[in-house]
């Protein structure tokens, strides 16, 4: 989207709308940080709320991010009447500044043109590797087949379970024709090959620190029955592995295949909000529920990029500001060489 020059009247209306929706400095600070990936103090000098709101608008104009500012502001406060009124007139402001030829080329760089047949095939392949984690006969989370006979999920999903009480279930889904498929269960055969606890930081809102590099909330579990060799849609299931250089950036599209509330397989997608300072957490807008912990997260080309592990930690919040995962690059870099070899992931990044 080109840099949009707001008129004086539009600038004033936008400022009024933002002040109405983000009505104190704390609200404004969270909007700028969680919505735009910037610190308020970096884009607006200390001052009154009206002064700082106007400074944010001026920063957005100078940075070519007015369109993003408006879009994110409305997404986060969709019911605010002043933002709705501004949104009604804003598209005309954008359109008057570009030619029809330019409009046809304007796209979101996170979603490239795709070959539909190849994209569907890639989705089917990764979907077959996602499993429901069952502890003592009850659904506890989601996982995925990451290597021959090796399933990855969150540490907290199986934290209090004995290995013999854990099973993983592939194919717990509704078929394309609407029928219910018969899932295949495999039992965890022994202790985890690798495990790392979660962090106390995960329970903070807002977060005032970053987790330690080893606090990755991940576990690698051995399972019986060689599920990677099972035929799914006429071919072996196979396993999931990261791309050579798995990447994540704010604005990227992320898809999570999951078992929300222990139900049959579903998927949801949305955008990355930010990656934290030491690259151990990524936040996004993707919808998840209890039971989604341990789900694999994919980029727009079905590359494995993260493991979902939690959401907005505020208890009682009607709607969370974000959900959160562990970048697969951080997990991969932390794995011992023998575990990497057993997974078959190849040389670790970095």
Residue, then its C-alpha position, 0 to 999 in steps of 0.5 A: x500500500x502506498x504512503x497515504x497523505x491524510x488531509x487535515x480533516x482526516x488527520x483530526x478525525x483519525x486522532x479523535x477516533x483513536x483517542x476514543x478507542x484507546x482512551x488512556x496512555x496504557x491503552x495506547x501503549x498496548x495498541x502501538x506495541x501489540x498492534x504495530x510492533x513498536x514501543x510508544x516511546x520510540x514513536x511519540x515523545x512523552x506528553x498528553x494523550x492527544x499529543x501522543x496520539x497525533x505523534x503516532x499518526x505523524x509517525x505512521x505517515x512518515x513511515x508509510x504505515x497509515x493503512x496499517x495503523x487504521x486497519x489494526x486500530x479497527x481490528x482491535x476495537x471493531x465496535x468503536x463508533x468513531x473508528x467505524x465512521x472513519x473507516x467508512x470514508x478512509x478507503x476513498x482517501x486511499x483510492x484517490x491517490x493511486x491509478x487503476x494500474x497500481x491498484x491491480x498490483x497492490x497485494x499483501x506480500x505474506x500471501x503469494x499466488x499459489x498453485x491450488x493443486x500443490x497447495x492442497x496436496x501440501x496441506x493434506x500431507x502435513x494434516x496427516x501428521x497431526x495427532x491428538x494427545x490423550x492422557x489417561x483416556x482423556x484429550x489433553x492437547x495436540x502434537x505432530x509426528x516430527x520424526x520416525x516414531x517421535x511425536x512433539x508436543x508441549x511439555x505442559x500437556x504431559x507434565x504430570x503424566x506417566x509415559x504408559x498413560x499417554x497415547x497419540x491419535x492420528x486421523x481423528x477428523x471428519x472426512x471430505x465427504x462428511x463421514x467420521x474417519x477411524x483414528x489410529x492410536x499409538x502408545x508412548x513407549x518410554x521417557x521423553x527423548x528431550x524435554x524443556x519446561x515452560x517459563x514463569x514469564x508465560x504467565x505474565x501480562x504484559x510480559x516484563x521479561x523474556x523466557x530463558x533460552x531453554x524454557x521452550x515448553x517442548x517434549x519429544x516422545x517415542x511412540x510405538x507402531x511406526x505411524x510414519x509408515x501408515x498409508x494415508x490417502x494411498x501414501x505413507x504418512x511421513x513426518x514433519x520437519x522444519x525448512x532449512x531456514x524457518x522464518x517468521x516476521x510480523x505480518x506473516x500468515x500463520x496456520x495452526x492445525x489443531x484439536x481444539x477442546x479435544x475435538x476432531x481436527x480443525x485449522x485456523x489462520x491469521x497473522x504474526x504480531x511479533x517475535x520477542x527479543x530473544x526469539x523464544x516466543x511468537x505471538x499471533x492472532x490465530x484462534x485456538x482453544x484448550x486442547x490446541x497446545x502442542x499444535x504445529x504452526x505453518x507459514x503460507x507454504x506449509x513450512x513448519x515454523x512454530x509450536x503453539x503453546x498458550x494464549x493471553x494469560x489474563x484470567x477472565x479476559x473476554x477476548x485475548x489480545x494474542x495467542x503464542x507459540x515457540x519458534x521452531x528455530x529456537x527448539x531446533x537449535x536447542x536439541x542435542x545432536x543425537x535427538x536431531x539425528x533421530x528426528x532426521x532434521x539435519x543440521x541445526x540452524x545457526 
